Amino acid sequence: MKTKIINWLIKVLSVDTNKISDGYHTFESLYEHRIELWIALCRQRREWAWKSKVHSDGTVWEGWFILGMGITKGEQMTYHLPMKYWKQIPDIETVKKAYEWDKHTEEDVLERLKGLI
């Protein structure tokens, strides 16, 4: 219940969620860390990595691209990244359209990341 109220207040008060902090990190800084870590991992596993500006169904999210690893069902891990990172990874294969999404969830991605070790 408290979470619903907090989220409602954030919306009603038009709070910039990027600036919300746990006292150590803001959402903005944590998101930046996640992006840089994902890019670093994709560069380390370059043979599995790919990027695309277009989803498998042909749709595009303006200002965003997909950086993924894995092609087949059960191995995919993908994140949408802001376009400002596109040029940072010229060494990652560009595909015209993203591979068909295997409907992985954030929990699936966590399990697949753990499986890389």
Protein Blocks (a to p, Z undefined) as FASTA:
>chain_A
ZZmmmmmmmmmnopafklpcehlacfklmmmmmmmmmmmmmmmmmmmgccdfbdfkopac
ehiacddedjbghiaccddddfklmmmmmmbccdfbacddehiafklmmmmmmmmZZ
